[in-house]
Amino acid sequence: MPTSVTTDRYALIARRSVLVQRLDDGDRRIAAARESGAETGRWEAFWLSLLDEYVDVSRHIDADGGDELDIAA
């Protein structure tokens, strides 16, 4: 049975995966908006906040042993 620590790691790894998708999507949308001449300052600020969250989540994962999960835990 997974421990709460293992469950937390699963949640962090899943959160990071979602953040990667959102960052990639945001990057594409910002680039397209910039090409069409739209103002992207607010979008870029939000994207940077997502990047900060990604870095924080990654640090927690790395401090807890990386992406590897002990399935037997």
Order of alpha helices (4+ residues) and beta strands (2+ residues): alpha-alpha
